[in-house]
Amino acid sequence: MAEAAIELVGINKSFGTVHANRDINLVIERGSILGIVGENGAGKSTLMSILYGFYQADSGEIKVGGKPVSIKTPNDAIALGIGMVHQHFMLVQNFSVIENIILGAEHEALLKRSIANARSELDRLEHEYGLEVDPDAIIEELPVGLQQRVEILKALYRGAEILILDEPTGVLTPAEADHLFRILRQLKEQGKTIVLITHKLREIMAITDTVSVMRQGTVVATRKTSETTVEELAELMVGRRVLLRVEKGEANPAAVKLSVSNLTVKDSRGVTMVKDVSFDVRGGEIVGIAGVAGNGQSELIEAISGIRRAVSGSVLLDGSPIDVTGHADPGELRDRGLAHVPEDRHHVGLVLAFEESENSILGYHDKPQYLKGPFLDIESIRTDAKAKIAKFDIRPPNDRLRTANFSGGNQQKIVLAREMEQDPGVLIVGQPTRGVDVGAIEFIHKQLIAMRDSGKAVLLVSVELDEIRSLSDRILVMFDGRVVGERSPDATEGELGLLMAGVEKLEAAE
């Protein structure tokens, strides 16, 4: 058996009555790539947070290189050679690459000397691991793939021998994900140990040596990747057979319900992010918008849903105009049958300090079914919330729990339940399964197909190409603020990936 880089022995961690990790025993072999998969709330993030010093275990032991260690802070983890690349990058956007890399690891009182000393080390790391990036580039000007390289370089610069990556391909194109995998393989060849947390089972099969499955706070199985299948891993995660493909019949498009014409939108910095975009969405179809994050998709759906003012252009909802260049009111649009699942559930979709039942009616609280005279009908609201919790399998099933205490995937289900259960004529949904486990993905996809089949118009934005190809009846690809192509769902991942990267700038189909 290979030497263990890390051993976790009898790890337990509770938050109040929630037992997040239960007697976890896990061995991570040196010089290997271990994948960790599991449903939302299975305890993956808690376990890695204990390993990286964000949390301390209630009981159990951590061994690094065979020796028991105490990890009380991330600095302790870094000192032991453990680095972590977070799903949401921990970079200062207006700092340069090299400033971010040395931040918190300056070796000299004089910053100029620290930067000069760092340059030679950074140059070595870049060439040794194929992580080339301009050290003087400003972070906010770099595409997300290069920002991720900076995060990896930051960990390596601090001496990481063990690298934890949390959902590393969530914002990457297929080509960028392939390049990341080449980097990870090279790191492994150089003797580094890598732990990969991902919901994408096909990535597990492509890159890992071993995979551990967590369910309800325990490790239920560890398999050699070469000796398992996607289907077995999905069943181990959920505890039942999971349908890994979207089953749907042919679409029956009806009248146009949402029409966008020559829309141009700027972001909060005044940068034009949506450039003269036009398209229609009919009742009974799902139109997917594919693209790497940051190419205008977010600003597009914000303008349509009334959150952001457009510079020019027009939008029709069921043939009647939306005042997108003036003062479109999201509440009025909800009354007109347009529901919106925002991409950013924390800042736009939820009030995290509110209880689940309060968030379950947010924006719809003036509906008659939630009122008793001029006052909120708390009993009706809670009854309604319990029904949504049961239908969408929101865990824990507690309508009185503060929303901040749910896992990210269950927070997502709270937003989806609220919007989809209002029976809108048009649903705009951004990143519907971001941070959601495989069992919940299956359920959400079925709900979206059911909406389509009942004659609703669905506009879907997702960075997940598999999701776009599985759900959409038509696919629009955005690059640099423009629709650069329209494709059928039969288009290959490579063809869509080229369009997403701006390699082929093709005119959208008429």
Buried (B, 14 or more C-beta within 10 A) or exposed (E): EEEBBBBBBEBBBBEEEBBBBBBBEBBBBBBBBBBBBBBBBBBBBBBBBBBBBBBEBBEBEBBBBEEEBEBEEBEBBBBBBBBBBBBEBEBEEEBBBBBBBBEEEBEEEEEEEBBEBBBEBBEEBBEEBEBEBEBEBBBEEBBBBBBBBBBBBBBBBBEBBBBBBBBBBBBBBBBBBEBBBEBBBBBBEEEBBBBBBBBBBEBBBEBBBBBBBBBBBBBBBBBEBEEBEBEBBBBBBBEEEBEBEBEBEEBEBEEBBBBBBEBBBBBEEEEBBBBBBEBBBBBBBBBBBBBBBBBBBBBBBBBBBBBBBBBEBBBBBBEEEBBBBEEBEBEEBBEBBBBBBBBEBEEBBBEBEBBBBBBBBBBBEEEEEBBEEEEBBEEBBBEBBBBBBEBBEBBBEBBEBBBEBBBBBBBBBBBBBBBBBBEBBBBBBBBBBBBBBBBBBBBBBBBBBEBBEEBBBBBBBBBBBBBBBBBBBBBBBBBBBBBBBBBEBEBEBEBBBBBBBBEEEBEBEE
